[in-house]
Amino acid sequence: MSDSTADRSSQRRLRPAPLLFEPGIAEPEAEHFFDLESIEDSRELLARATELTLAFRAAAERAGEFQAIAAAQLADTRRFDSLSLEEIAAAADWTPDYAAKMVEHGRGLQRRRPLG
């Protein structure tokens, strides 16, 4: 067998085999929300759902504080990259009036808890 014949036969063997069937579509997994759907006892479900509700409220409040601090930092005219209230509002999907309130709230938070 010549070298060119060996090369051609190895090339033929390396080609993928044709598919003779259509691969099955993967079944989507059932949605799980903190495994609440698996809790059958109503008292336990209420207790766990309440815990999650309180935790999410606290997290949302904390995230809002960080939004306000960031807005105040971005509005600081001493920064070379400061933004107008309209720009901050657009970035956060707020109205300019709400952006002004958040900037003021953020400044208050900064005065109470200086960063860094």
N, C-alpha and C positions, 0 to 999 in steps of 0.2 A: 504494500500500500504506500503510495507516495505521500509526501508531507501535505500537499494541497488536498488530497482525498481525505486524509485524517482530519484536517482543519474543517472541511465541509461537513463531515459526518458528526464532529463534535458540535458544530454550530446547530445542526438539525436537532440534536438531543437537548440542547439548552433552551429551545423555544418552549414557552408554556403550552400545556395541553389545552385544547379548546374546551370551553365550558359546555356541557351538554344539558345543563339545567339552570334555572334561574335561582340564585341564592335567596333564601328566605329573608323577609323583612324582620328585623329585630323588633320584638314586642317592647313597647315603652314600659318602663317600670312604673308601678303605682307611686303616686306622689306621697311623700312622707313629710309630715310637719312635726318635727320633734317627737315623733313616734306617738303623738296623741291619739291617732286613729286606732292604735292597738290597745288602748286602755279601755277596759269594759266597765269597770266600776265607776259610776257617775260621781261619787264623792272624790275619788282619786283623780278623775279627769278634771273636775272643777278646781281642785287644789293645784294640780300641775299647770293647767291653763292660766290660772290666776298668777302663779309664780312667773310664768312667761310674760304675761301682760305687764306686770310690774317691772320686770327686767327690761322689756322693750321700751317702756315709758322712760325709765331712768336712762337708758342708752340714747333715746331720742333727745332727751333734755341735755345730756352731756354733749351730744353731737351738735345741737343747736348753739351751745356755748362756744364750741370750737369754730362754728361758722361765724359767729359774731366776732370773735377774736381775729379770725382771718380777715373778715371784712374791715375791721378797724385797722389792721396792719396794712391792707391794700389801699385804704383811703388816706393813709399817712402821707402828707405832701412832702415830708422830708425824704421819702424813698424815691429813688430814681425811677422806679417802675410803678409809682402810685397810679391808681385808677380812679375815675370819676364815679359818682354814685350810679350813674346810668350804666357804666361798664360793669360795676359790681353786680348791679341788679340783673343785667343780661347773663352774666356768668353763673349766677345762682338761681336764675328763673324767678326773680322777685320783681316787685314794682320798685321804682326809685324811692318812693316814700318808705317802703318797708326796708330797703337797703339803708336809708338814713337812720332808721330806728335801730337796725342791727349794728351799724357802725357805732352809734352812741352806746348801745348795750355792751358792745365789745370793748369800748374804751373804759367803761365802768369796770368790767371784769379785769382788764389789764391793770387798772389802778389798785384793785383789791388783791390781785395775784399776779405780780410781775413774772413774766416768763424768763427762764434762763439764767 
